[in-house]
Structures are given as C-alpha cells and as structure tokens.
Amino acid sequence: MDPAVIGARLASSAVAPLIKKLFVTEGPGAGMVDKPVRISGLVSFKGEKRTLTEKDLHKLASELVRRALRSAGPEERPIPADEELAVADALARTLHALGDLDMDDIQLVLIGHQALAGRLRSLSGAWNPSGNLSADATTLYSGLLNTACLHILHFFTQRSTFVTRTLVEQSGRLGDLIAKMDVLIERVPRQSAQDAAFEHRYAEHIGRKHGRLTIYGLDLNHTREWPLDTAYLTLRADPTDGLQQAAAPAEQALAGHHRVLLRGVAGSGKTTLVQWLAVCAAQQDVNGRMDYLIGRVPFVIPLRTVTRNGGDLPTPGEFLAAVGCPVAGAQPPGWADQVLAAGRGLLLIDGIDEIPDQDRERTRRWLRDLVEAFPGNLWLVTSRPSAVREDWLAADGFTELSLSPMSRDDVAAFIQRWHTAADADPSYEQALLTAVRTKQDLGRLATNPLMCGLICALHRERRGYLPHGRAELYDAALSMLLERRDRERDMHTTEAIQLTKEPQIQLLQKLAYWMIRNGRSEMAQQDAVELLTSALPSMPHIAAQGSPPEIFRHLLLRSGLLREPTPGSVDFIHRTFQDYLGAKAAVEERDFDYLIANAHLDQWADVIRLAVAHARPAERARILTGLLEAEAKQDDPQLSIRHTLLAAACLEHATELDPAVRAEVTARTAAHLPPRDNQQARDLAEIGPMVLDLLPGPEELSDAEAKAIVVTATRIGTDAAIPVLARFREHPSLDVRRQLAWSWHRFDTERYAEEIIARLPAESLFFTAMNLEHLRVLHALGGRERLQLLSAESPGDIVRNVDRDRLEQLWLSEDYASMSDFGWLSVFPRLRTLYLMHPPDEQGILATAPPAVKVIAGPADAPSREA
C-alpha cells in the first residue's frame, strides 16, 4: 500500500484515544475561562503536573505507527520492520514540540492541520525530523503527522472552553470589523451613483496596472513581470534626522506621518513600494497595520511621465490623463477634486530624481500648492538620495525617511519569492541561497531588490550557474545600471547630458582608482569635479554636453553607482564596484608594479584579483610573476605566504595564462596547502577570507590535515566558512568533530546549528555549549548524550534546557567551582558521569550528587577546546 494513504485510512476510533492522552483533562470550572489557553499549558508531558512522561510519548507514537501499519495489512506493509522504530521516534520528537507552541487553541484551529504540522516540524529543531528515513518512511511519517494534527484540532473544538472563547473571539472580530466600517463611512461621504461606479472601475484598473512587478535592465529572454503580491518584499525605512529611532516597515511610513519624502538608492524598491501602496488602497486589502488606507483613493504620479513634454504640471482633474490612464475619459466632472477635498487621497509622487534639475523647483511649488489646497490627504514623494537637498520639503510638513539596505533574511526572502513568482526550478533557489550566503562578492552585491533581481535572473538564465568570475557578474550589473535600465523605463529626459555605458565607466573608474590609491572609501565632491576636469579634454564628445560639475552631477544622479553619504562628499554604493572599476583603471594605466607593491595590504587584495580579470594574458603573467617574486623578498613569513596565496586566488580570474606561470603558482601554493598542524592553520587564518576558496575537501587528507583545515576555517569565522566546514561534519576523526563542536560560538547560532551541529555524529562527542542559547538550540535538536558547558548557567536553566531522558555525561567548566549542591542532577535519569574542573568537596559535590552519578573532579583536559 502507498504509505501516503495509510494515515488517512486510520479510523478516528484508532487515533482519537491516543491523541487525547497528549493533553490534560479539563478541570471543574473550565467552561468559565475566557482567555486563550496556550498549548504549552495543555500538554500532559510538560509542567509540574505531567501525566505523560516523554517515554510514554514515545510509546504513544509507536502505537500510532503500529496501528497504521496494521490497518495496511500484512501483505501491503510499506516499510521494513527495522524502520518502524525510526518513524515512531521522528513522530514522537515532532509531537513533543506541542509543548513549545506559543499559540492558543483558537489560533491553531484557524491555521488548519497542515499548517500545524509544518509548525511542529519547524519547532522540533533546525533539522528535519525525517531526515534519516527512507523515502517511504518519510512519506508515512508525514501522513501520520498530518492525521495526528487533524485529530488534535478536532480535540480542541470539543473542549467546553473552546466554544466559550470562540464566541468571544468572534465578537472581537466583529467589533474590529465594525470599527473599520465606521472609518470607511467617515472617510467616504455620500456619492452619486456615477462617482461610485467610476471609483470602482478606477480601483480595478489600479489593481491590474500596478499589480505586477517589473524588473528593468535584465538581459533575459524570460518574462520580467511577476504578480506583485507574490514578489513584494517588506523593506524598512530609517529616519534621516540623526535621532536613534528604530527602522519601521516602509509600507507603514504613512501610518504615522501624513507627508513623507522617501529617499533610496537606485533599485532600492521605491517604485515597488509605490505600487504596493496603490494596489492595497485600491483593493482595500489591508490589515491592522495598514488601516490608514481604508477608504483612500490612490493617485500614482510618476514625475518622469508628467514632465516629459515640459508642460505645466497637472491639476487634480488632470491627474489621470497626465499619466495616460485609459479610464480618464470616463471620469465624472469634479470627481478628483471631491476626493481630495474630503481628505481621501493617497498621492504617490514617484521620482523627483528622474526629472531635470530645472524642473525640480517648479515641482516643489506645485506640491506646496496642492498640499495647501487639499489638507488631510496622504502624500509620499520618492527620490534618490542626492537629487534634492536635505529638508527639501521640510517647510511643507514632510518627514524624511530612507530605505534601509536589505538584511540577510531579506535577501533570502527575496530569492525565495523571486523563484516562486518566476516559477523557477526549486533547485536553482536552494543553490543560489547557498551561493549568496557563502560567496562574499555576491553577498556584497545583494543589498537591494534590483541587484538581487539581477543575480536571480542571471543564475536562472545560466541554468543554475552564475558567471565563472566576478568580473562578468559586475559587468552585467554595470550594463543594467548604466544603460539598459533607464532606456527600458522610457527615461527620455530633456536633459542635455546623455551618456552611454562606456563613457560613464571611463569617468567612474578614474574616481574609483583615486579613492583606492589614496586609501579612501569616499572623496570630496570638489576633488571628483577636478578629476573630471582633467579627464574631459580627452573626451570632447562628452565635454561638449556640459561642464565638469554638470557631468559629475549627472553621474551622481543617474549612474546608480554613486551616492552622497554626507553633503559635499561622494562614494560608491558598493565597495566592490569601486574595486572593480579601480582595477580596470590600474590595468589601463599599466600600474602593475604599484599593484604588486601594495599586495601586503588587505584592501588591495580584491583590486589585484580583479586586475587579473581585466588584464590580457601577458599582463596577467606579469602580475602573478611579480607576486611570486615579491614573496621571495619578504622577511616576514606571514607576508610571504600571503603573496603566494593571493597569486593562487588570482588563478580563478586568469582564464588564459602562460602554462608555466600557472604551474609555478600551483607548485608554490602546495607548500602551504593543506596546512599540516594547528600553527600553520592559525597562520593561514590570519590572511583572511580569501583563503577559504583555496582550502581542499577531506578527500585524501590525513586526520591532522583535516583538523588543521577545520581550524583555519573556524578561525576565519565568517559565514562563508560554513560550506567549507560542512564538508568535514561526518569526518571519522573525533578531533575534527571536536573542533567543529567547539567553534559554534564563532558563527551565527541558528545557521551553524542547522548546517553543522545538527549533522555531527554524536558518537563519543561532547557538544559544547558556550551560552544558554546554545543549550536551547541543542534541546530543540532533541538533546545530546554528552554536553560540555562553558558558561555558568543556573541549575534551573540547565534543567529546563537539557533533554532529561538523553543526557549521560556532563562536563562543567571551572565557572561552576562555587556550586556545592548538585542534587538537581537527579532529574536526569540516564546521567552516569559528571566531570568537574575543580577538586572534589566531600561535603558538597560527592554528598549531594545522585548515587548513580560518578563524579570525576579536578584539573582535566576539556573534551573540546580551542585549537
């Protein structure tokens, strides 16, 4: 029988009695309870009044599996007998997470049994409870879990308290609905039938027009439009007033401010936010955080469109016609004026930066006139950071906010939603998530939706492979930012300056190389103008379009690569673009000796690697040979190793190179890789993250070499090291696994737990907990037999966060020297050995520890320690 249908065939009479045992019995007076009851307070295997032990929970799961297999019949058994226990164990661990649910029974019933199953699987740890099962066993486990969850929800609906509290909950929802209706009635005055019909028609048009997200400038053959509600990602907006205020979701900006000027770099999501607000208002699809949109009518006004012909800016009655709205002809006379006069408008003015300088002052006067004539409406104006000065609209009551760069979680969410919206192969999504987390150059680029979209599109276009070298990725990004994006957005401005991609690159790389040579990450705008002044005479077709200050201003506003971090200064939006363009300038100026002379400096490593990518074959050979020659001249062994490994790191960018040079670099590298001992490992780690790309896997390495590589990667300590370490997590050497367990504190707790800790074979291994958070995560992973605690946690915290039925050996650091009472260890029935770092106290430790626990106290080596 197909294991997928076994759970569904189980009769209620076979499942319900077992499920009922998971929860405490209702006591007298339970029907009067009017507050939601947390699930963690209902389970019968937690708390002081537990009626079901965790051992009983495993028995219950085993019985559920047994009954399911019996229902299939002996002739159709879907899994072998030796997997039955494994399925039961996975099911018990998952059901145990009921005690960790921060939800009440009403909430659970509302989300449904499949969502509950997913929540339990997630809470049961950062690992997959069914990860060690065969495909059929996994299917059986999933089916039984879904069936169990269905009966759990049904059990709740039968409790007397559920009926009472459900009525309260429904009353609350009705009250909330009534309150929203009151707001709508207040905001929407009596309308004529003609006005109401048009407003409905206009809302449908806004939903269709702005309900799809378009990414411009991608060199793809695939469609570039996706449903907005699938692809939209919430970003955060920071105040720009210098006060230490927390960032808030950008779509809530107008909840606390009626007038907002929102700044953001190219591709940061300004226009997408405008679309989202327009669609939510038009469809009245709002939640509690966006109630301010109830009854609002959105007017989306892209300034590049309404100012294209240089005419007058539109009045309210002309808003729809000015943006080419196809239903503008059906607009009833005076309708827009009535909407704004009633304070129901949501005016989304997009792109101050996309209109010529000479139009910005009259645009500000136009905004001021509208705001004064129609108070009470909501206004959002967007701009790139440097297009208008600070406080440009402050006199008119506008609050300034700035879109924040995407966090690591934002990037992961964007990649997932992009692939869902584009209906892309799920394997591409997982591969790209790994690449962005581990490849530093990708991580530095993926800071806003535009760049994330570029990376996603390139990855899918190349069938799961990004460009082999960073240079090709950066070149694609420059093509999008400098040329194709504005052209595809129909940015035919009336400005006199029209620069194509190559002239912009020529000018930008001069700024980048000046910053690199002078050790700067930003420069004064006056210095930038002077550099352009010296460069423009050799570019007469560019010089003819404007003065150096005008050319600089155009690059600042339109290139998408520059920004104004403070008044009078300029820098690149990503340091990686500065390095890429500066390296190109260095090669064109043949500054090879200067590159080599700075190879010992960390900030030049990427510049040199990218210079090799830009260089021609003979020039590459010159750079690499120069690095090897510089190695021989170094008195400092550390610098000598650095020059060799930098040359090795450059090889990935040297697609064409003299074979003799390549062989020499490879031979020199072999003297340092793999490291042979801990000291060599520490020396390599000092060189930095560039070493990670050169570290080999565990194949054909001695145990000492494998441990040394793990030491190198763990001491570097960046997220990019985790995939390197993951290759060693099942290494047979206990020393290798000890180093992996010890090094948890160097990385993000959750991610390292998921990628490394959860997958380390537990045989003979002490798992190191540096803090209480480590203990909690290990507990969520199902606990471990051997624990090494290196921080002074209270006995209560240890008892609450260590698996009671699994702990067998416990090692406590010297931080526990002051502890004299160890009676609390009696809650761990399988604990047999306690290791302590301080001498035994006959009246304390030995007298209070459980008789079954052997106490080994006094100076001793830690099972895992710093290498």
Solvent accessible surface area in square Angstrom, and as a share of the most:
residue,aa,sasa,rsa
1,M,49,0.22
2,D,81,0.42
3,P,14,0.09
4,A,53,0.41
5,V,68,0.39
6,I,0,0.00
7,G,1,0.01
8,A,88,0.68
9,R,139,0.51
10,L,14,0.07
11,A,58,0.45
12,S,70,0.45
13,S,91,0.59
14,A,24,0.18
15,V,0,0.00
16,A,45,0.35
17,P,64,0.40
18,L,8,0.04
19,I,1,0.01
20,K,128,0.54
21,K,116,0.49
22,L,0,0.00
23,F,12,0.05
24,V,50,0.29
25,T,124,0.72
26,E,61,0.28
27,G,42,0.40
28,P,147,0.92
29,G,54,0.52
30,A,18,0.14
31,G,29,0.28
32,M,164,0.73
33,V,60,0.35
34,D,87,0.45
35,K,146,0.62
36,P,70,0.44
37,V,33,0.19
38,R,108,0.40
39,I,0,0.00
40,S,49,0.32
41,G,57,0.55
42,L,10,0.05
43,V,3,0.02
44,S,0,0.00
45,F,0,0.00
46,K,56,0.24
47,G,54,0.52
48,E,180,0.81
49,K,179,0.76
50,R,85,0.31
51,T,109,0.63
52,L,19,0.09
53,T,63,0.37
54,E,25,0.11
55,K,137,0.58
56,D,46,0.24
57,L,1,0.01
58,H,72,0.32
59,K,121,0.51
60,L,9,0.05
61,A,0,0.00
62,S,41,0.27
63,E,40,0.18
64,L,1,0.01
65,V,0,0.00
66,R,99,0.36
67,R,55,0.20
68,A,0,0.00
69,L,10,0.05
70,R,147,0.54
71,S,43,0.28
72,A,6,0.04
73,G,21,0.20
74,P,126,0.79
75,E,161,0.72
76,E,82,0.37
77,R,101,0.37
78,P,20,0.13
79,I,4,0.02
80,P,77,0.49
81,A,74,0.57
82,D,118,0.61
83,E,30,0.14
84,E,45,0.20
85,L,135,0.67
86,A,41,0.32
87,V,0,0.00
88,A,2,0.02
89,D,46,0.24
90,A,3,0.02
91,L,0,0.00
92,A,0,0.00
93,R,58,0.21
94,T,0,0.00
95,L,0,0.00
96,H,32,0.14
97,A,3,0.02
98,L,0,0.00
99,G,7,0.07
100,D,72,0.37
101,L,3,0.01
102,D,114,0.59
103,M,19,0.09
104,D,6,0.03
105,D,0,0.00
106,I,8,0.04
107,Q,72,0.32
108,L,0,0.00
109,V,44,0.25
110,L,97,0.48
111,I,62,0.31
112,G,25,0.24
113,H,54,0.24
114,Q,124,0.55
115,A,48,0.38
116,L,0,0.00
117,A,6,0.04
118,G,38,0.36
119,R,101,0.37
120,L,0,0.00
121,R,69,0.25
122,S,78,0.50
123,L,62,0.31
124,S,9,0.06
125,G,9,0.09
126,A,35,0.27
127,W,63,0.22
128,N,75,0.39
129,P,9,0.06
130,S,3,0.02
131,G,51,0.49
132,N,140,0.72
133,L,25,0.13
134,S,50,0.32
135,A,84,0.65
136,D,70,0.36
137,A,0,0.00
138,T,37,0.22
139,T,48,0.28
140,L,0,0.00
141,Y,0,0.00
142,S,31,0.20
143,G,14,0.13
144,L,0,0.00
145,L,2,0.01
146,N,49,0.25
147,T,16,0.09
148,A,0,0.00
149,C,0,0.00
150,L,89,0.44
151,H,26,0.12
152,I,0,0.00
153,L,14,0.07
154,H,110,0.49
155,F,39,0.16
156,F,0,0.00
157,T,44,0.25
158,Q,119,0.53
159,R,21,0.08
160,S,57,0.36
161,T,2,0.01
162,F,19,0.08
163,V,86,0.49
164,T,49,0.29
165,R,3,0.01
166,T,29,0.17
167,L,110,0.55
168,V,79,0.45
169,E,59,0.27
170,Q,93,0.41
171,S,69,0.45
172,G,48,0.46
173,R,128,0.47
174,L,107,0.53
175,G,36,0.35
176,D,76,0.39
177,L,100,0.50
178,I,107,0.55
179,A,54,0.42
180,K,47,0.20
181,M,91,0.40
182,D,82,0.43
183,V,50,0.29
184,L,54,0.27
185,I,118,0.60
186,E,146,0.66
187,R,57,0.21
188,V,40,0.23
189,P,69,0.44
190,R,239,0.87
191,Q,64,0.28
192,S,61,0.39
193,A,89,0.69
194,Q,112,0.50
195,D,14,0.07
196,A,45,0.35
197,A,65,0.50
198,F,10,0.04
199,E,28,0.13
200,H,120,0.53
201,R,121,0.44
202,Y,4,0.02
203,A,24,0.18
204,E,83,0.37
205,H,17,0.08
206,I,6,0.03
207,G,11,0.11
208,R,158,0.57
209,K,112,0.47
210,H,20,0.09
211,G,18,0.17
212,R,108,0.39
213,L,17,0.08
214,T,39,0.23
215,I,14,0.07
216,Y,67,0.26
217,G,2,0.02
218,L,2,0.01
219,D,80,0.41
220,L,26,0.13
221,N,142,0.73
222,H,81,0.36
223,T,93,0.54
224,R,77,0.28
225,E,77,0.34
226,W,7,0.02
227,P,48,0.30
228,L,2,0.01
229,D,110,0.57
230,T,45,0.26
231,A,8,0.06
232,Y,13,0.05
233,L,19,0.10
234,T,51,0.30
235,L,13,0.06
236,R,105,0.38
237,A,6,0.04
238,D,50,0.26
239,P,31,0.20
240,T,47,0.28
241,D,87,0.45
242,G,64,0.61
243,L,114,0.57
244,Q,182,0.81
245,Q,93,0.42
246,A,96,0.74
247,A,26,0.20
248,A,47,0.36
249,P,22,0.14
250,A,2,0.01
251,E,10,0.04
252,Q,41,0.18
253,A,9,0.07
254,L,3,0.02
255,A,55,0.42
256,G,62,0.60
257,H,73,0.33
258,H,101,0.45
259,R,58,0.21
260,V,0,0.00
261,L,0,0.00
262,L,0,0.00
263,R,19,0.07
264,G,2,0.02
265,V,39,0.23
266,A,5,0.04
267,G,8,0.08
268,S,7,0.05
269,G,12,0.12
270,K,19,0.08
271,T,49,0.28
272,T,29,0.17
273,L,4,0.02
274,V,1,0.01
275,Q,23,0.10
276,W,50,0.17
277,L,3,0.01
278,A,0,0.00
279,V,14,0.08
280,C,7,0.04
281,A,2,0.01
282,A,13,0.10
283,Q,104,0.46
284,Q,69,0.31
285,D,100,0.52
286,V,31,0.18
287,N,71,0.36
288,G,60,0.57
289,R,144,0.53
290,M,11,0.05
291,D,45,0.23
292,Y,24,0.09
293,L,0,0.00
294,I,9,0.05
295,G,5,0.05
296,R,19,0.07
297,V,5,0.03
298,P,4,0.02
299,F,1,0.01
300,V,18,0.11
301,I,1,0.01
302,P,26,0.17
303,L,0,0.00
304,R,41,0.15
305,T,44,0.25
306,V,17,0.10
307,T,7,0.04
308,R,87,0.32
309,N,144,0.74
310,G,48,0.46
311,G,40,0.39
312,D,136,0.70
313,L,19,0.09
314,P,7,0.04
315,T,77,0.45
316,P,16,0.10
317,G,48,0.46
318,E,86,0.39
319,F,2,0.01
320,L,6,0.03
321,A,69,0.54
322,A,35,0.27
323,V,32,0.19
324,G,59,0.57
325,C,12,0.07
326,P,105,0.66
327,V,11,0.07
328,A,22,0.17
329,G,85,0.81
330,A,44,0.34
331,Q,34,0.15
332,P,4,0.03
333,P,121,0.76
334,G,41,0.39
335,W,1,0.00
336,A,1,0.01
337,D,69,0.36
338,Q,101,0.45
339,V,2,0.01
340,L,0,0.00
341,A,71,0.55
342,A,50,0.38
343,G,13,0.13
344,R,7,0.03
345,G,0,0.00
346,L,0,0.00
347,L,0,0.00
348,L,0,0.00
349,I,0,0.00
350,D,7,0.03
351,G,3,0.02
352,I,0,0.00
353,D,3,0.01
354,E,11,0.05
355,I,0,0.00
356,P,7,0.04
357,D,77,0.40
358,Q,125,0.56
359,D,16,0.08
360,R,15,0.06
361,E,73,0.33
362,R,56,0.20
363,T,0,0.00
364,R,37,0.13
365,R,128,0.47
366,W,25,0.09
367,L,2,0.01
368,R,84,0.31
369,D,90,0.46
370,L,11,0.06
371,V,6,0.04
372,E,124,0.55
373,A,65,0.50
374,F,25,0.10
375,P,86,0.54
376,G,40,0.38
377,N,1,0.00
378,L,2,0.01
379,W,0,0.00
380,L,1,0.00
381,V,0,0.00
382,T,0,0.00
383,S,0,0.00
384,R,18,0.07
385,P,40,0.25
386,S,7,0.04
387,A,5,0.04
388,V,10,0.06
389,R,149,0.54
390,E,106,0.47
391,D,83,0.43
392,W,14,0.05
393,L,0,0.00
394,A,46,0.36
395,A,95,0.73
396,D,16,0.08
397,G,49,0.47
398,F,11,0.04
399,T,45,0.26
400,E,17,0.08
401,L,13,0.07
402,S,34,0.22
403,L,15,0.08
404,S,23,0.15
405,P,106,0.67
406,M,14,0.06
407,S,58,0.38
408,R,107,0.39
409,D,107,0.55
410,D,28,0.15
411,V,9,0.05
412,A,31,0.24
413,A,27,0.21
414,F,10,0.04
415,I,3,0.01
416,Q,80,0.35
417,R,95,0.35
418,W,8,0.03
419,H,3,0.02
420,T,91,0.53
421,A,16,0.13
422,A,13,0.10
423,D,131,0.68
424,A,14,0.11
425,D,65,0.34
426,P,100,0.63
427,S,65,0.42
428,Y,45,0.17
429,E,26,0.12
430,Q,108,0.48
431,A,49,0.38
432,L,0,0.00
433,L,13,0.07
434,T,58,0.34
435,A,14,0.11
436,V,17,0.10
437,R,72,0.26
438,T,21,0.12
439,K,107,0.45
440,Q,70,0.31
441,D,20,0.11
442,L,3,0.01
443,G,33,0.31
444,R,86,0.31
445,L,0,0.00
446,A,5,0.04
447,T,38,0.22
448,N,7,0.04
449,P,25,0.16
450,L,11,0.05
451,M,1,0.00
452,C,2,0.01
453,G,0,0.00
454,L,4,0.02
455,I,2,0.01
456,C,1,0.00
457,A,1,0.01
458,L,11,0.06
459,H,4,0.02
460,R,31,0.11
461,E,58,0.26
462,R,89,0.32
463,R,186,0.68
464,G,17,0.17
465,Y,164,0.62
466,L,34,0.17
467,P,15,0.10
468,H,143,0.64
469,G,15,0.14
470,R,22,0.08
471,A,22,0.17
472,E,82,0.37
473,L,5,0.02
474,Y,0,0.00
475,D,61,0.31
476,A,16,0.13
477,A,0,0.00
478,L,1,0.00
479,S,17,0.11
480,M,2,0.01
481,L,9,0.05
482,L,12,0.06
483,E,59,0.27
484,R,46,0.17
485,R,31,0.11
486,D,32,0.16
487,R,128,0.47
488,E,49,0.22
489,R,19,0.07
490,D,58,0.30
491,M,18,0.08
492,H,120,0.54
493,T,36,0.21
494,T,80,0.46
495,E,41,0.18
496,A,85,0.66
497,I,15,0.08
498,Q,101,0.45
499,L,19,0.09
500,T,85,0.49
501,K,29,0.12
502,E,96,0.43
503,P,17,0.11
504,Q,5,0.02
505,I,6,0.03
506,Q,58,0.26
507,L,0,0.00
508,L,0,0.00
509,Q,7,0.03
510,K,72,0.31
511,L,0,0.00
512,A,0,0.00
513,Y,9,0.03
514,W,58,0.20
515,M,0,0.00
516,I,6,0.03
517,R,103,0.38
518,N,72,0.37
519,G,63,0.60
520,R,112,0.41
521,S,68,0.44
522,E,69,0.31
523,M,3,0.01
524,A,45,0.35
525,Q,30,0.14
526,Q,114,0.51
527,D,47,0.24
528,A,0,0.00
529,V,22,0.13
530,E,94,0.42
531,L,43,0.22
532,L,0,0.00
533,T,68,0.40
534,S,84,0.54
535,A,8,0.06
536,L,6,0.03
537,P,100,0.63
538,S,92,0.59
539,M,23,0.10
540,P,90,0.57
541,H,114,0.51
542,I,3,0.02
543,A,39,0.30
544,A,90,0.69
545,Q,50,0.22
546,G,14,0.13
547,S,47,0.30
548,P,32,0.20
549,P,73,0.46
550,E,92,0.41
551,I,0,0.00
552,F,7,0.03
553,R,73,0.27
554,H,23,0.10
555,L,0,0.00
556,L,7,0.03
557,L,10,0.05
558,R,19,0.07
559,S,1,0.00
560,G,5,0.05
561,L,0,0.00
562,L,9,0.04
563,R,98,0.36
564,E,49,0.22
565,P,50,0.31
566,T,73,0.43
567,P,117,0.73
568,G,43,0.41
569,S,11,0.07
570,V,0,0.00
571,D,12,0.06
572,F,9,0.04
573,I,28,0.14
574,H,14,0.06
575,R,95,0.35
576,T,3,0.02
577,F,0,0.00
578,Q,2,0.01
579,D,9,0.05
580,Y,11,0.04
581,L,0,0.00
582,G,0,0.00
583,A,0,0.00
584,K,43,0.18
585,A,3,0.02
586,A,0,0.00
587,V,13,0.08
588,E,89,0.40
589,E,98,0.44
590,R,124,0.45
591,D,33,0.17
592,F,0,0.00
593,D,98,0.51
594,Y,73,0.28
595,L,0,0.00
596,I,24,0.12
597,A,67,0.52
598,N,21,0.11
599,A,0,0.00
600,H,78,0.35
601,L,58,0.29
602,D,106,0.55
603,Q,89,0.40
604,W,9,0.03
605,A,11,0.09
606,D,29,0.15
607,V,0,0.00
608,I,0,0.00
609,R,16,0.06
610,L,1,0.00
611,A,0,0.00
612,V,0,0.00
613,A,19,0.14
614,H,47,0.21
615,A,4,0.03
616,R,160,0.58
617,P,51,0.32
618,A,82,0.63
619,E,13,0.06
620,R,23,0.08
621,A,19,0.14
622,R,107,0.39
623,I,0,0.00
624,L,0,0.00
625,T,53,0.31
626,G,11,0.10
627,L,0,0.00
628,L,8,0.04
629,E,94,0.42
630,A,14,0.11
631,E,22,0.10
632,A,84,0.65
633,K,159,0.67
634,Q,56,0.25
635,D,145,0.75
636,D,65,0.34
637,P,97,0.61
638,Q,51,0.23
639,L,51,0.25
640,S,22,0.14
641,I,27,0.14
642,R,15,0.06
643,H,3,0.02
644,T,0,0.00
645,L,0,0.00
646,L,0,0.00
647,A,0,0.00
648,A,9,0.07
649,A,3,0.03
650,C,0,0.00
651,L,32,0.16
652,E,68,0.31
653,H,7,0.03
654,A,2,0.02
655,T,110,0.64
656,E,109,0.49
657,L,18,0.09
658,D,68,0.35
659,P,107,0.67
660,A,70,0.54
661,V,20,0.12
662,R,81,0.30
663,A,61,0.47
664,E,73,0.33
665,V,0,0.00
666,T,77,0.45
667,A,64,0.50
668,R,78,0.28
669,T,15,0.09
670,A,58,0.45
671,A,69,0.53
672,H,39,0.18
673,L,20,0.10
674,P,25,0.15
675,P,0,0.00
676,R,107,0.39
677,D,69,0.36
678,N,46,0.24
679,Q,97,0.43
680,Q,69,0.31
681,A,0,0.00
682,R,70,0.26
683,D,40,0.21
684,L,3,0.02
685,A,12,0.09
686,E,129,0.58
687,I,12,0.06
688,G,14,0.14
689,P,46,0.29
690,M,16,0.07
691,V,0,0.00
692,L,10,0.05
693,D,103,0.53
694,L,40,0.20
695,L,9,0.05
696,P,48,0.30
697,G,15,0.15
698,P,31,0.20
699,E,128,0.58
700,E,180,0.81
701,L,32,0.16
702,S,58,0.37
703,D,82,0.43
704,A,62,0.48
705,E,35,0.16
706,A,0,0.00
707,K,49,0.21
708,A,1,0.00
709,I,0,0.00
710,V,0,0.00
711,V,0,0.00
712,T,0,0.00
713,A,0,0.00
714,T,0,0.00
715,R,77,0.28
716,I,24,0.12
717,G,24,0.23
718,T,48,0.28
719,D,36,0.19
720,A,12,0.10
721,A,0,0.00
722,I,1,0.01
723,P,40,0.25
724,V,10,0.06
725,L,0,0.00
726,A,21,0.17
727,R,108,0.39
728,F,0,0.00
729,R,47,0.17
730,E,127,0.57
731,H,18,0.08
732,P,116,0.73
733,S,14,0.09
734,L,48,0.24
735,D,68,0.35
736,V,0,0.00
737,R,18,0.06
738,R,81,0.29
739,Q,5,0.02
740,L,0,0.00
741,A,0,0.00
742,W,31,0.11
743,S,0,0.00
744,W,1,0.00
745,H,74,0.33
746,R,74,0.27
747,F,17,0.07
748,D,59,0.30
749,T,31,0.18
750,E,93,0.42
751,R,20,0.07
752,Y,0,0.00
753,A,0,0.00
754,E,77,0.35
755,E,36,0.16
756,I,0,0.00
757,I,2,0.01
758,A,22,0.17
759,R,119,0.43
760,L,8,0.04
761,P,55,0.34
762,A,27,0.21
763,E,135,0.60
764,S,57,0.37
765,L,1,0.00
766,F,22,0.09
767,F,1,0.00
768,T,3,0.02
769,A,2,0.02
770,M,41,0.18
771,N,61,0.31
772,L,35,0.17
773,E,73,0.33
774,H,2,0.01
775,L,1,0.01
776,R,118,0.43
777,V,9,0.05
778,L,3,0.02
779,H,50,0.22
780,A,42,0.33
781,L,5,0.03
782,G,13,0.12
783,G,3,0.03
784,R,20,0.07
785,E,37,0.17
786,R,46,0.17
787,L,4,0.02
788,Q,0,0.00
789,L,2,0.01
790,L,37,0.18
791,S,27,0.17
792,A,69,0.53
793,E,28,0.12
794,S,53,0.34
795,P,45,0.28
796,G,29,0.28
797,D,30,0.15
798,I,0,0.00
799,V,22,0.13
800,R,154,0.56
801,N,19,0.10
802,V,6,0.03
803,D,23,0.12
804,R,79,0.29
805,D,54,0.28
806,R,47,0.17
807,L,0,0.00
808,E,41,0.18
809,Q,42,0.19
810,L,0,0.00
811,W,12,0.04
812,L,0,0.00
813,S,10,0.06
814,E,114,0.51
815,D,74,0.38
816,Y,4,0.02
817,A,53,0.41
818,S,109,0.70
819,M,38,0.17
820,S,64,0.41
821,D,86,0.45
822,F,0,0.00
823,G,30,0.28
824,W,36,0.13
825,L,0,0.00
826,S,76,0.49
827,V,49,0.28
828,F,6,0.03
829,P,76,0.48
830,R,116,0.42
831,L,1,0.00
832,R,123,0.45
833,T,20,0.12
834,L,0,0.00
835,Y,55,0.21
836,L,2,0.01
837,M,53,0.24
838,H,19,0.09
839,P,93,0.59
840,P,72,0.45
841,D,68,0.35
842,E,114,0.51
843,Q,152,0.67
844,G,4,0.04
845,I,2,0.01
846,L,74,0.37
847,A,69,0.53
848,T,46,0.27
849,A,12,0.09
850,P,22,0.14
851,P,144,0.90
852,A,64,0.50
853,V,13,0.08
854,K,131,0.56
855,V,28,0.16
856,I,67,0.34
857,A,28,0.22
858,G,9,0.09
859,P,125,0.79
860,A,51,0.40
861,D,105,0.54
862,A,24,0.18
863,P,18,0.11
864,S,2,0.01
865,R,139,0.51
866,E,78,0.35
867,A,17,0.13
